[in-house]
Amino acid sequence: MGRRCWRRRALAAACLGAALLLLGAAPRALRPAFENSLGSGWLGGKRRSPLQMLYDLDQGPRSALAEVHRQRRDLLRRACSRHTRRQRLLGPEDLRHVLVDDAHGLLYCYVPKVACTNWKRVLLALSGRARSDPRAIPAHEAHARGRLPSLADFSPAEINRRLRAYLAFLFVREPFERLASAYRNKFARPYSAAFQRRYGTRIVRRLRPRPHPDALARGHDVRFAEFLAYLLDPRTRREEPFNEHWERAHALCHPCRLRYDVVGKFETLAEDAAFVLGLVGAPGLRFPAPPPRAKTAAARDLAERLFRDISPFYQRRLFDLYRMDFLLFNYSAPSYLRLH
C-alpha cells in the first residue's frame, strides 16, 4: 500500500470534507493517518490499529491471502479510474451504511444479502454491546436501529478523522446471485408480510393486468419477471431510492469515493472474515459459520434457474443496471445470460 495509499486516503477524506462543507460544517485540517487523535484504546497508543497492521503486513513478505487483498484493492482502484467520470460529492446521509467501531478502529459498509447480519453480530460482540459469542445474538437484535453507530451520525470533522485513521472494509457478492437471494427471501419465502404488502402490492398494482384482489391486498405472489420489471421501471427510482436489499453495492458503499482497505467476497467469506479479524487482533473471535458449499452451489443454481426464463432483452437491461458492481468488484457476466 505504501505512502501513495495514505496520500489517496487523505485525498478521499478531503473530497468528503468538501462535500460536508456544502452542508455548512468545516472539517479540521488533515492529519497523518496514524495520529492518536481520539485518545482511547488503540488510538491512545496501547496497540497497533487494524490499519497499521495492514500497512505493516504490506511492507513485509505477504501471505497468499494478503496478496489477494492487495490485488483486489488495486483492481478496484483501476476500475474506478476507468469506469467513473464526474461524481457528485457525498454528504453525511450517503454514509448511513458505513458502521463504526471506535474501540477497534473499524469502518464496515454493510451490503444486505452478503452476510451483513453476521458481520453486525461480530461488531456488536467486539464492541461489548451484546453477547461475546456472535452466534448467540438474535438477528433482530443485530439489525435493531441504533445498536451500531454509522458514519452519518457524526460531525464532518469526526467523519474525516475516522476516514483517515480507521480500517474500512466491505463484503460483496456476485450481483445476480445477490438479486436472486433478495427475491427468494423477500417475495418467494418471505419472513415479513409487511414487506410484501409494501413492495409486493406496489409491483402487482403497477405491472399485473387484472390482478386478483387478494394479490392487490397482500402482494404475496410476485413473480421474478415482475420483480425485475419493477427494478427496470423508471418510475421505481423516481418515487424513492431502491430498497437496500436490491440496491447496487457501489451505490450503498461508494467505493470510488471512499477508500476501502479490504474488499471481502461472499464466495470466500470464511477466509476473508478471518483476515479482517486477524487485523483487528481478535483471531479467537469466531465468525458465524458461512453457508456450506452445497448451499452456495444451490444459490448459484437458483439464480440460473430464475434468469433462464427472462428474455435476452431484459437480461441485457438488468446487466446494464448492475454493470458497475460487476466491473468494480471483478465479477464476470454469468455464463447462463444471453447478452448477444
C-alpha positions in Angstrom: 0.0 0.0 0.0 2.8 2.4 1.0 2.9 6.2 1.0 0.8 6.7 -2.1 -2.0 4.8 -0.4 -2.0 7.2 2.5 -2.0 10.2 0.2 -5.0 8.7 -1.6 -6.7 8.2 1.7 -6.1 11.8 2.7 -7.4 13.0 -0.7 -10.5 10.9 -0.2 -11.1 12.5 3.2 -10.5 15.9 1.7 -13.1 15.2 -1.0 -15.7 14.2 1.6 -14.7 17.3 3.6 -15.5 19.4 0.6 -18.9 17.8 0.4 -19.6 18.4 4.0 -18.6 22.0 3.7 -21.5 22.4 1.4 -23.7 21.4 4.3 -22.2 24.2 6.4 -19.7 22.4 8.6 -16.0 22.7 8.1 -13.7 19.7 8.8 -10.5 20.1 10.6 -7.2 20.2 8.8 -5.9 16.8 7.6 -3.6 15.0 9.9 -1.4 11.9 9.5 -3.4 8.7 9.1 -1.9 7.1 12.3 -2.2 10.1 14.6 -3.7 9.2 18.0 -6.3 11.9 17.8 -9.3 10.3 19.6 -7.4 9.4 22.7 -8.7 5.9 23.8 -8.0 2.3 23.1 -5.5 1.7 20.3 -5.8 5.4 19.5 -4.3 6.1 22.8 -1.2 4.2 21.7 -1.8 1.0 23.5 -1.7 -1.2 20.4 -1.4 -1.0 16.7 -4.6 -0.2 14.8 -6.0 -2.6 12.2 -4.9 0.0 9.5 -1.4 -0.1 10.9 -1.5 -3.9 10.9 -2.4 -3.9 7.3 0.3 -1.4 6.4 2.9 -3.4 8.3 1.7 -6.6 6.5 2.1 -4.9 3.1 5.7 -3.8 3.9 6.9 -7.3 4.6 6.6 -10.7 2.9 2.9 -11.1 2.0 0.9 -14.2 2.7 -1.1 -15.6 -0.3 -4.3 -14.1 1.3 -2.7 -10.7 1.9 -1.7 -10.7 -1.8 -5.2 -11.5 -2.9 -6.5 -8.5 -0.9 -3.8 -6.2 -2.3 -4.8 -7.2 -5.8 -8.5 -6.6 -5.1 -7.7 -3.1 -3.8 -5.7 -2.4 -7.0 -8.4 -3.8 -9.2 -11.0 -1.6 -7.6 -8.9 1.5 -7.9 -8.2 0.8 -11.5 -11.8 0.1 -12.3 -12.9 3.3 -10.6 -10.4 5.3 -12.7 -11.5 3.5 -15.9 -15.3 3.5 -15.5 -16.3 6.5 -13.4 -16.3 10.1 -14.6 -17.8 13.1 -12.8 -19.2 12.1 -9.4 -21.4 14.0 -7.1 -20.0 15.0 -3.7 -21.0 12.9 -0.7 -23.0 14.2 2.2 -23.4 12.5 5.6 -26.6 10.6 4.6 -24.6 8.8 1.9 -22.6 7.2 4.8 -25.6 5.6 6.5 -24.5 2.1 5.6 -20.9 2.6 7.0 -20.9 1.3 10.5 -18.3 2.4 13.1 -16.4 0.6 15.8 -14.4 3.2 17.6 -12.9 0.7 20.1 -11.1 -1.2 17.3 -10.8 1.4 14.6 -13.1 -0.2 12.0 -15.5 1.1 9.3 -17.7 -1.6 7.8 -20.1 -0.9 4.9 -22.8 -3.4 5.1 -24.5 -4.8 1.9 -27.7 -6.8 2.6 -27.7 -10.4 1.4 -23.9 -10.5 1.8 -23.5 -11.9 5.4 -24.3 -8.5 6.9 -26.3 -10.0 9.7 -23.3 -12.0 10.9 -21.0 -9.0 10.5 -23.3 -6.9 12.6 -23.3 -9.7 15.2 -19.5 -9.7 15.2 -19.3 -5.9 15.6 -21.7 -6.0 18.5 -19.6 -8.7 20.1 -16.4 -6.7 19.5 -17.9 -3.5 20.9 -19.3 -5.2 24.1 -22.8 -4.1 23.2 -24.0 -7.7 23.1 -23.0 -11.3 24.0 -19.4 -12.2 23.4 -20.4 -15.1 21.1 -21.7 -13.6 17.9 -23.7 -16.8 17.1 -25.8 -16.2 20.2 -27.0 -12.7 19.1 -30.5 -12.9 17.5 -30.9 -11.5 14.0 -33.5 -8.9 15.1 -31.1 -7.6 17.8 -28.2 -7.3 15.2 -30.4 -5.3 12.9 -32.0 -3.1 15.6 -31.7 0.6 14.7 -29.2 2.4 16.8 -27.3 -0.6 18.1 -24.3 0.3 16.0 -23.4 3.9 15.1 -22.9 4.8 11.4 -20.6 7.5 10.0 -23.7 9.6 9.2 -24.2 10.0 13.0 -21.0 12.1 13.4 -20.0 15.7 12.6 -17.9 16.3 9.4 -14.7 16.7 11.4 -15.4 13.4 13.2 -16.2 11.7 9.9 -13.0 12.8 8.3 -10.9 11.7 11.3 -12.3 8.2 11.1 -11.9 8.0 7.4 -8.2 8.8 7.7 -7.4 6.6 10.7 -9.7 3.5 10.6 -9.6 0.3 8.5 -12.5 0.4 6.1 -13.9 -2.9 4.7 -16.9 -4.2 2.8 -18.1 -7.5 1.6 -19.7 -8.0 -1.9 -21.3 -10.8 -3.8 -21.9 -11.8 -7.4 -24.7 -9.3 -8.3 -27.3 -11.6 -9.8 -26.9 -14.2 -7.1 -27.5 -11.5 -4.6 -30.5 -10.3 -6.5 -31.9 -13.8 -6.7 -31.3 -14.2 -3.0 -33.2 -11.0 -2.2 -36.1 -12.1 -4.3 -36.3 -15.5 -2.6 -36.0 -14.0 0.8 -38.4 -11.1 0.4 -41.0 -12.5 -2.1 -40.8 -16.2 -2.6 -40.1 -17.3 1.1 -40.9 -14.1 3.0 -40.0 -13.5 6.6 -42.3 -10.4 6.7 -45.8 -10.0 5.4 -45.4 -6.2 6.0 -42.5 -6.2 3.4 -44.7 -7.9 0.9 -47.6 -5.5 1.5 -45.2 -2.5 1.0 -43.4 -3.7 -2.2 -45.4 -6.7 -3.5 -48.7 -4.8 -3.7 -47.0 -2.0 -5.5 -45.5 -4.4 -8.0 -48.8 -6.2 -8.6 -50.7 -3.0 -8.9 -48.3 -1.5 -11.4 -47.4 -4.4 -13.6 -50.1 -7.1 -13.5 -53.1 -6.8 -15.8 -56.3 -7.6 -14.0 -54.7 -8.6 -10.7 -56.7 -10.7 -8.2 -58.0 -8.7 -5.2 -56.1 -10.9 -2.8 -52.8 -10.2 -4.6 -53.6 -6.5 -4.6 -54.2 -6.6 -0.8 -51.2 -8.9 0.2 -48.6 -8.7 -2.6 -47.7 -12.3 -1.7 -47.3 -13.9 -5.1 -44.9 -11.6 -7.0 -43.2 -13.5 -9.9 -39.5 -13.0 -10.6 -40.1 -11.4 -14.0 -42.5 -8.9 -12.3 -39.8 -8.1 -9.7 -37.2 -7.4 -12.4 -39.7 -5.3 -14.4 -40.3 -3.3 -11.3 -36.5 -2.7 -10.9 -36.2 -1.6 -14.6 -39.2 0.7 -14.5 -38.0 4.3 -14.4 -40.9 5.2 -12.0 -39.4 3.0 -9.3 -36.3 5.2 -8.6 -38.3 8.4 -9.2 -40.6 7.5 -6.4 -38.0 6.6 -3.8 -34.5 5.1 -3.7 -34.1 1.3 -4.3 -34.6 -0.8 -1.2 -31.2 -1.7 0.3 -31.8 -5.4 -0.4 -31.5 -4.8 -4.2 -29.7 -1.5 -4.3 -26.3 -1.9 -6.1 -23.4 -2.4 -3.7 -21.5 0.5 -5.2 -24.4 2.8 -4.6 -24.6 1.8 -0.9 -20.9 2.0 -0.2 -19.4 4.5 -2.7 -16.1 2.6 -3.3 -14.9 5.1 -5.8 -15.3 7.9 -3.3 -14.3 6.2 -0.1 -11.1 4.2 0.3 -11.7 0.6 1.2 -8.7 -1.3 2.6 -10.3 -4.8 2.4 -12.8 -6.0 -0.2 -14.2 -9.3 1.1 -16.3 -11.6 -1.0 -19.2 -13.8 -0.1 -17.7 -16.5 -2.2 -14.6 -16.6 0.1 -16.4 -15.5 3.2 -14.6 -17.7 5.8 -11.1 -16.8 4.7 -11.8 -13.1 4.2 -13.6 -12.8 7.6 -10.6 -14.4 9.3 -8.3 -12.0 7.5 -10.2 -9.0 8.9 -10.4 -10.4 12.4 -6.7 -11.1 12.3 -6.1 -7.4 11.5 -8.3 -6.4 14.4 -6.3 -8.6 16.8 -9.3 -10.9 17.5 -8.4 -14.1 15.8 -10.1 -16.0 18.6 -13.5 -14.5 17.9 -15.3 -16.9 15.7 -17.2 -15.6 12.8 -20.5 -17.5 12.4 -20.1 -20.4 10.1 -20.6 -19.4 6.4 -23.1 -21.3 4.3 -21.9 -24.8 3.3 -20.7 -25.4 -0.2 -23.9 -27.2 -1.1 -25.9 -24.2 -0.1 -23.6 -21.8 -2.0 -24.0 -24.0 -5.1 -27.8 -24.0 -4.6 -27.7 -20.2 -4.6 -25.9 -20.2 -8.0 -28.4 -22.7 -9.3 -31.3 -20.6 -8.1 -30.0 -17.5 -10.0 -29.5 -19.6 -13.2 -33.0 -21.1 -12.9 -34.7 -17.8 -12.3 -32.9 -15.9 -15.1 -33.3 -18.8 -17.6 -36.9 -17.7 -18.3 -36.0 -14.0 -18.7 -35.8 -12.7 -22.2 -32.3 -11.7 -23.6 -33.6 -8.1 -23.9 -34.4 -7.9 -20.2 -31.3 -9.8 -19.2 -29.2 -7.2 -21.0 -31.1 -4.3 -19.3 -30.6 -6.0 -15.9 -26.9 -6.5 -16.6 -26.6 -2.8 -17.6 -28.3 -1.8 -14.3 -25.9 -3.8 -12.2 -22.9 -3.4 -14.6 -20.8 -1.2 -12.2 -21.0 -3.9 -9.5 -19.7 -6.5 -12.0 -16.9 -4.1 -13.1 -15.8 -2.7 -9.8 -15.6 -6.0 -7.9 -14.2 -8.1 -10.7 -17.2 -10.4 -11.4 -17.7 -11.9 -14.9 -21.1 -11.9 -16.5 -22.8 -15.2 -15.7 -22.5 -17.9 -18.4 -26.2 -18.5 -18.4 -27.0 -15.0 -19.6 -27.8 -14.4 -23.3 -26.4 -11.0 -23.8 -25.6 -11.0 -27.5 
